[in-house]
Amino acid sequence: GAGVSQTPSNKVTEKGKYVELRCDPISGHTALYWYRQSLGQGPEFLIYFQGTGAADDSGLPNDRFFAVRPEGSVSTLKIQRTERGDSAVYLCASSPGTQGAYEQYFGPGTRLTVT
Amino acid sequence: GQSLEQPSEVTAVEGAIVQINCTYQTSGFYGLSWYQQHDGGAPTFLSYNALDGLEETGRFSSFLSRSDSYGYLLLQELQMKDSASYFCAVENNYGQNFVFGPGTRLSVLP
């Protein structure tokens, strides 16, 4: 079946610009996570959605970062006034969201480069 | 603060057994997961421990000691395709917040 998909796969933008990264989770998965990963490091938690609501956004680094999931399926991570330090691979993961369903299914990521 | 520690690199030969350790200090703990990530690929789930003890899944086993804030991943009968990075991750808040370790890069030599 279809896994988690993310678009675009690569995004190059200039410092100060606005970007949107999209995640399509596995159908029926109510839990959705955003992470970012820098080279040689582990994924860094950004935000967690259960359904349409952001249940935990404690990982968002500052108010330039925002994410939505308006219909409880597709999610968009939005970054305003991008900075060179935002360059990383942004990973999305989904899981069934039910008790005991602890496995997260990751998408291939979006590689963001801010020049 | 929250921190997970893993060895940065491990090298072993085909057919051998290797253990990758993970120690953690987090504000909450519900379980410890392990993920494998090949270069350029997405992390893929390997195992999860919520209770103390050993969980076995094929060639891979994972162990947890909650009292010691410690776990490990055991890989047996190593194959070349096992060369990858391995991450432990603590479920910090039930189903919500996962903290990943820095990763251990495993190189399997012929």
Interface residues (C-beta under 8 A of the other chain):
Chain A: V4 A31 Y33 Y35 G40 Q41 G42 P43 E44 F45 Y48 Q50 A55 D56 S58 G59 L91 A93 S95 G97 Y102 E103 Q104 Y105 F106 G107 P108 G109
Chain B: L4 G31 S33 G41 A42 P43 T44 F45 Y48 A50 F87 A89 E91 N93 G95 Q96 N97 F98 V99 F100 G101 P102 G103
